[in-house]
Structure formats: structure tokens, C-alpha cells
Amino acid sequence: MDWKLKSESPPAAGKSPAGRAPHGGPPPALSPRDVGQQLRVSKDTVLDWIRSGALQAIDVRRPCSSRARYRITWDALESFKRARQNGREDTGANCESPGRRKGRPAPMTEYF
């Protein structure tokens, strides 16, 4: 048998391969992983920003799916960056973790 890989057919007019814009430009929208790589945070942090409303995203899940799939437009990312630089948005990055309060010693039981 002759084992040849099938060559990919060219994309239809107006569509682009692998989510890229026509003519090799940047993708029209970014995944949470892509945004995380740009901002040097984890994908989970980006998803938290989306769920809290700090970062605008589009849910592109299929009708039969229950799992959300988000895409972030370039405009939404730029406005999020501007808001973070101006300090208007609370992104949760500087929040203290719930736990023991500082300045108050932990309860201690004396046995002697």
C-alpha cells in the first residue's frame, strides 16, 4: 500500500486555517490559555477574571455541551489591560487568602 498523507484542502473564501485571520494575521479572538500566556498568569486565573466580570469574553460552546468555552476579543483584552493599569478593576491579585488573621496569635492550649 502507498502511505501518503492527504494534503489539506485550501480554506474556503473568508475562512482561515487553525483559527488564524486571513493573510496570516493574528487570530480574531484568543483562548483563555493564550491570554494567560500574554499576561503571564495561569489559565485558571483568566477564567476567574471572566467569571467575575473583570474580563469580557464570549462563550462559544456548542448547544449540546455543558462546558463553557470562552474566547476573548482583542478589544476586550486591551480594555482589561488599561483598566488594570489605571487600577479601576479589582482582579483579585492582591487579595489576602482567608485564613489566620495577622497580628493575632493562634489559640494555644497549655498542658502544664
Residue frames as a rotation matrix with the C-alpha (Angstrom) as fourth column:
MET 1
0.576 0.817 0.000 0.00
0.817 -0.576 0.000 0.00
0.000 0.000 -1.000 0.00
ASP 2
-0.337 -0.623 0.706 1.07
0.576 -0.730 -0.370 3.50
0.745 0.282 0.604 -0.66
TRP 3
0.235 0.366 -0.900 1.05
0.960 -0.235 0.155 5.51
-0.155 -0.900 -0.407 2.60
LYS 4
-0.633 -0.361 0.685 0.66
0.508 -0.861 0.015 9.16
0.584 0.358 0.728 1.72
LEU 5
-0.573 0.436 -0.694 -0.68
0.527 -0.452 -0.720 11.90
-0.628 -0.778 0.029 3.87
LYS 6
0.255 0.724 0.641 -3.67
0.960 -0.269 -0.078 13.67
0.116 0.635 -0.764 2.47
SER 7
-0.826 -0.505 0.249 -2.87
0.490 -0.863 -0.124 17.23
0.278 0.020 0.961 1.66
GLU 8
-0.362 0.702 -0.613 -5.05
0.546 -0.374 -0.750 19.78
-0.756 -0.606 -0.248 3.34
SER 9
0.056 0.457 0.888 -7.51
0.958 -0.276 0.082 21.49
0.282 0.845 -0.454 1.10
PRO 10
-0.850 -0.368 0.377 -7.25
0.289 -0.924 -0.250 25.27
0.441 -0.104 0.892 0.95
PRO 11
-0.626 0.647 -0.436 -9.68
0.462 -0.143 -0.875 27.10
-0.628 -0.749 -0.209 3.24
ALA 12
0.123 0.772 0.623 -12.89
0.990 -0.141 -0.022 28.39
0.071 0.620 -0.782 1.80
ALA 13
-0.366 -0.239 0.899 -13.14
0.388 -0.918 -0.086 32.07
0.846 0.317 0.429 0.96
GLY 14
0.213 0.426 0.879 -13.36
-0.519 -0.713 0.471 34.16
0.828 -0.557 0.069 4.11
LYS 15
0.995 0.081 0.063 -12.30
-0.097 0.554 0.827 31.31
0.032 -0.829 0.559 6.39
SER 16
0.237 -0.970 0.052 -8.87
-0.849 -0.233 -0.474 30.72
0.472 0.068 -0.879 7.76
PRO 17
0.290 -0.189 -0.938 -6.93
0.166 0.975 -0.146 27.63
0.943 -0.113 0.314 8.84
ALA 18
-0.247 -0.456 -0.855 -6.29
0.830 0.356 -0.430 26.95
0.500 -0.816 0.290 12.54
GLY 19
0.481 0.580 -0.658 -8.30
0.856 -0.472 0.210 29.93
-0.188 -0.664 -0.723 13.77
ARG 20
-0.529 -0.737 -0.421 -5.99
0.570 -0.675 0.468 32.47
-0.629 0.008 0.777 12.15
ALA 21
0.379 0.605 -0.700 -7.19
-0.121 -0.717 -0.686 35.54
-0.917 0.345 -0.199 10.35
PRO 22
0.857 -0.067 0.511 -6.83
0.508 0.272 -0.817 35.63
-0.084 0.960 0.267 6.57
HIS 23
0.652 -0.687 0.321 -3.38
-0.098 -0.496 -0.863 36.59
0.752 0.531 -0.391 5.27
GLY 24
0.031 -0.737 -0.675 -1.57
0.635 0.536 -0.556 35.14
0.772 -0.412 0.484 8.31
GLY 25
-0.203 -0.066 0.977 -2.57
-0.463 -0.873 -0.155 37.84
0.863 -0.483 0.147 10.81
PRO 26
-0.921 -0.125 0.368 -3.36
-0.389 0.289 -0.875 37.30
0.003 -0.949 -0.315 14.48
PRO 27
-0.674 0.727 -0.132 -6.39
0.693 0.684 0.225 35.21
0.254 0.060 -0.965 15.44
PRO 28
-0.236 0.657 0.716 -9.68
0.030 -0.731 0.681 37.11
0.971 0.183 0.153 15.67
ALA 29
0.646 0.418 0.639 -10.17
-0.632 -0.177 0.754 36.02
0.428 -0.891 0.150 19.31
LEU 30
-0.442 -0.896 -0.037 -7.96
-0.626 0.338 -0.703 34.48
0.642 -0.288 -0.710 21.97
SER 31
0.344 0.462 -0.817 -8.47
0.297 0.772 0.562 31.49
0.891 -0.436 0.129 24.21
PRO 32
0.960 0.009 0.279 -8.01
-0.256 -0.366 0.895 31.81
0.111 -0.930 -0.349 27.99
ARG 33
0.589 -0.803 0.091 -4.71
0.676 0.551 0.489 29.93
-0.443 -0.227 0.868 27.61
ASP 34
0.075 -0.548 0.833 -3.45
0.842 -0.413 -0.348 32.48
0.535 0.727 0.430 25.05
VAL 35
0.594 0.206 0.778 -4.44
-0.136 -0.927 0.349 35.39
0.793 -0.313 -0.523 27.31
GLY 36
0.971 -0.238 0.019 -2.74
0.039 0.237 0.971 33.70
-0.236 -0.942 0.240 30.26
GLN 37
0.294 -0.909 0.295 0.47
0.945 0.323 0.052 33.33
-0.143 0.263 0.954 28.29
GLN 38
0.108 -0.226 0.968 0.40
0.501 -0.829 -0.249 37.00
0.859 0.512 0.024 27.31
LEU 39
0.549 0.206 0.810 -0.28
-0.460 -0.735 0.498 38.22
0.698 -0.646 -0.309 30.84
ARG 40
-0.488 -0.816 -0.310 1.94
-0.267 0.478 -0.836 35.57
0.831 -0.325 -0.452 32.46
VAL 41
-0.354 0.458 0.815 -0.81
-0.880 0.130 -0.456 34.10
-0.315 -0.879 0.357 34.61
SER 42
-0.878 0.055 0.475 -2.48
0.103 0.992 0.074 30.70
-0.467 0.114 -0.877 34.63
LYS 43
-0.744 0.667 0.027 -5.48
0.080 0.049 0.996 29.78
0.663 0.743 -0.090 32.54
ASP 44
-0.139 0.703 -0.698 -7.47
0.936 0.324 0.139 29.37
0.324 -0.633 -0.703 35.77
THR 45
-0.537 -0.108 -0.837 -6.75
0.503 -0.837 -0.215 32.99
-0.677 -0.537 0.504 36.74
VAL 46
-0.965 0.203 -0.168 -8.07
-0.255 -0.569 0.782 34.15
0.063 0.797 0.601 33.37
LEU 47
-0.440 0.846 -0.300 -11.20
0.427 0.491 0.759 32.04
0.790 0.206 -0.578 33.86
ASP 48
-0.234 0.313 -0.920 -11.69
0.944 -0.152 -0.292 33.59
-0.232 -0.937 -0.260 37.30
TRP 49
-0.824 -0.105 -0.557 -11.47
0.030 -0.989 0.143 37.08
-0.566 0.101 0.818 35.76
ILE 50
-0.823 0.559 -0.103 -14.06
-0.130 -0.009 0.991 36.07
0.554 0.829 0.081 33.16
ARG 51
-0.238 0.767 -0.596 -16.45
0.765 0.526 0.371 34.64
0.598 -0.368 -0.712 35.76
SER 52
-0.315 0.077 -0.946 -16.09
0.795 -0.523 -0.307 37.72
-0.518 -0.849 0.103 37.99
GLY 53
0.715 0.641 0.278 -16.85
0.677 -0.537 -0.504 40.02
-0.174 0.548 -0.818 35.05
ALA 54
0.331 -0.674 -0.661 -13.48
-0.028 -0.707 0.707 41.78
-0.943 -0.215 -0.252 35.09
LEU 55
-0.776 -0.584 -0.237 -12.61
-0.310 0.027 0.950 40.40
-0.549 0.811 -0.202 31.64
GLN 56
0.261 0.904 -0.340 -15.21
-0.761 -0.024 -0.649 40.33
-0.595 0.428 0.681 28.87
ALA 57
-0.851 -0.499 0.163 -15.44
-0.307 0.725 0.616 37.05
-0.426 0.475 -0.770 26.95
ILE 58
0.001 0.814 -0.580 -17.72
-0.987 0.095 0.132 35.26
0.163 0.572 0.804 24.52
ASP 59
-0.228 0.021 0.973 -18.99
-0.418 0.901 -0.118 31.77
-0.879 -0.433 -0.197 25.33
VAL 60
-0.187 0.074 -0.980 -18.65
-0.981 0.046 0.190 29.70
0.059 0.996 0.064 22.14
ARG 61
-0.693 -0.056 0.719 -19.79
-0.292 0.933 -0.209 26.34
-0.659 -0.354 -0.663 23.50
ARG 62
-0.859 0.415 -0.299 -21.79
-0.143 0.367 0.919 24.06
0.491 0.833 -0.257 21.29
PRO 63
-0.097 0.927 0.362 -25.51
-0.816 -0.283 0.505 23.71
0.570 -0.247 0.783 22.00
CYS 64
0.669 0.404 -0.624 -25.20
-0.089 0.877 0.473 20.14
0.738 -0.261 0.622 23.28
SER 65
-0.252 -0.869 -0.426 -22.23
0.515 0.252 -0.819 20.89
0.819 -0.426 0.384 25.55
SER 66
0.813 0.509 -0.284 -22.45
0.492 -0.338 0.802 21.88
0.312 -0.792 -0.525 29.19
ARG 67
0.126 -0.860 -0.495 -18.83
0.850 -0.165 0.501 23.02
-0.512 -0.484 0.710 29.48
ALA 68
0.871 0.190 -0.454 -18.17
0.024 -0.938 -0.347 26.69
-0.491 0.291 -0.821 28.75
ARG 69
0.018 -0.860 0.509 -15.64
0.979 0.117 0.164 27.61
-0.201 0.496 0.845 26.07
TYR 70
0.669 0.225 -0.708 -14.56
0.287 -0.957 -0.033 31.21
-0.685 -0.181 -0.705 26.16
ARG 71
-0.007 -0.667 0.745 -12.93
0.969 -0.188 -0.158 33.44
0.246 0.721 0.648 23.57
ILE 72
0.281 -0.030 -0.959 -11.59
0.517 -0.837 0.178 36.90
-0.809 -0.546 -0.219 24.35
THR 73
0.780 0.015 0.625 -11.53
0.579 -0.394 -0.714 39.58
0.236 0.919 -0.316 21.67
TRP 74
-0.274 -0.950 0.151 -8.50
0.849 -0.313 -0.425 41.81
0.451 0.012 0.892 21.23
ASP 75
-0.171 0.285 0.943 -10.58
-0.135 -0.955 0.264 44.87
0.976 -0.082 0.202 22.18
ALA 76
0.855 0.518 -0.012 -11.72
-0.094 0.177 0.980 43.24
0.510 -0.837 0.200 25.44
LEU 77
0.445 -0.772 -0.453 -8.13
0.884 0.460 0.085 42.31
0.142 -0.438 0.888 26.28
GLU 78
-0.463 -0.634 0.619 -6.86
0.546 -0.754 -0.364 45.84
0.698 0.169 0.696 25.62
SER 79
0.178 0.585 0.791 -9.60
-0.368 -0.706 0.605 47.41
0.913 -0.399 0.090 27.75
PHE 80
0.909 0.089 -0.407 -8.83
0.293 0.559 0.775 44.91
0.297 -0.824 0.482 30.54
LYS 81
0.000 -0.991 -0.137 -5.13
0.953 0.041 -0.299 45.83
0.302 -0.130 0.944 30.40
ARG 82
-0.406 -0.102 0.908 -5.97
0.103 -0.993 -0.065 49.55
0.908 0.067 0.414 30.53
ALA 83
0.619 0.716 0.323 -8.29
-0.292 -0.172 0.941 49.03
0.729 -0.676 0.102 33.48
ARG 84
0.721 -0.421 -0.550 -5.60
0.677 0.598 0.429 47.10
0.149 -0.682 0.716 35.35
GLN 85
-0.344 -0.893 0.290 -3.02
0.788 -0.443 -0.428 49.82
0.510 0.081 0.856 34.69
ASN 86
-0.307 0.314 0.899 -5.39
-0.243 -0.939 0.245 52.51
0.920 -0.143 0.364 35.94
GLY 87
-0.987 -0.147 -0.072 -6.29
0.018 0.337 -0.942 50.44
0.163 -0.930 -0.329 38.99
ARG 88
-0.401 0.907 0.129 -10.03
-0.894 -0.419 0.161 50.58
0.200 -0.050 0.979 38.35
GLU 89
0.456 0.588 -0.668 -10.64
-0.485 0.794 0.367 46.85
0.746 0.157 0.647 38.29
ASP 90
0.065 -0.385 0.921 -10.16
-0.913 0.349 0.211 44.56
-0.402 -0.854 -0.329 41.26
THR 91
0.131 -0.085 -0.988 -8.67
-0.748 0.645 -0.155 41.47
0.651 0.759 0.021 39.67
GLY 92
0.960 0.271 0.071 -8.22
-0.243 0.680 0.691 39.60
0.139 -0.681 0.719 42.91
ALA 93
0.392 -0.885 -0.252 -4.45
0.264 0.370 -0.891 39.53
0.881 0.283 0.379 42.53
ASN 94
-0.548 -0.652 0.525 -3.82
-0.258 -0.465 -0.847 41.46
0.796 -0.599 0.086 45.77
CYS 95
0.508 0.812 0.288 -6.43
-0.586 0.082 0.806 39.74
0.631 -0.578 0.517 47.92
GLU 96
-0.529 -0.606 0.594 -5.34
-0.849 0.360 -0.388 38.14
0.022 -0.709 -0.705 51.16
SER 97
-0.480 0.345 -0.806 -6.17
-0.065 0.903 0.425 34.50
0.875 0.257 -0.411 51.47
PRO 98
0.488 0.679 0.548 -8.80
-0.661 -0.123 0.741 33.68
0.570 -0.724 0.388 54.05
GLY 99
0.140 -0.498 -0.856 -7.02
0.480 0.790 -0.381 32.18
0.866 -0.357 0.349 56.98
ARG 100
0.175 -0.148 -0.973 -5.45
0.977 -0.093 0.190 33.24
-0.118 -0.985 0.128 60.19
ARG 101
0.905 0.167 0.392 -5.54
0.231 -0.965 -0.122 36.97
0.358 0.200 -0.912 60.76
LYS 102
-0.093 -0.991 0.096 -2.24
0.523 -0.131 -0.842 38.72
0.847 -0.028 0.530 61.10
GLY 103
-0.458 -0.207 0.865 -1.39
-0.451 -0.784 -0.426 40.17
0.766 -0.586 0.266 64.48
ARG 104
0.413 0.621 0.666 -3.49
-0.908 0.226 0.352 37.74
0.069 -0.751 0.657 66.43
PRO 105
-0.672 -0.730 0.124 -1.69
-0.738 0.675 -0.020 34.68
-0.069 -0.105 -0.992 67.80
ALA 106
-0.247 0.545 -0.801 -3.09
-0.314 0.737 0.598 31.26
0.917 0.399 -0.012 67.12
PRO 107
0.632 0.507 0.585 -5.06
-0.715 0.092 0.693 29.76
0.298 -0.857 0.421 70.01
MET 108
-0.378 -0.837 -0.396 -2.74
-0.436 0.538 -0.722 27.80
0.817 -0.100 -0.568 72.25
THR 109
0.806 0.582 -0.114 -3.58
-0.219 0.470 0.855 25.09
0.551 -0.664 0.506 74.75
GLU 110
-0.193 -0.871 0.452 -1.30
-0.858 -0.074 -0.509 24.82
0.477 -0.486 -0.733 77.76
TYR 111
0.451 0.323 -0.832 -0.83
-0.055 0.941 0.335 21.32
0.891 -0.105 0.442 79.12
PHE 112
-0.220 -0.617 -0.756 1.44
0.774 0.361 -0.521 22.09
0.594 -0.699 0.398 82.13
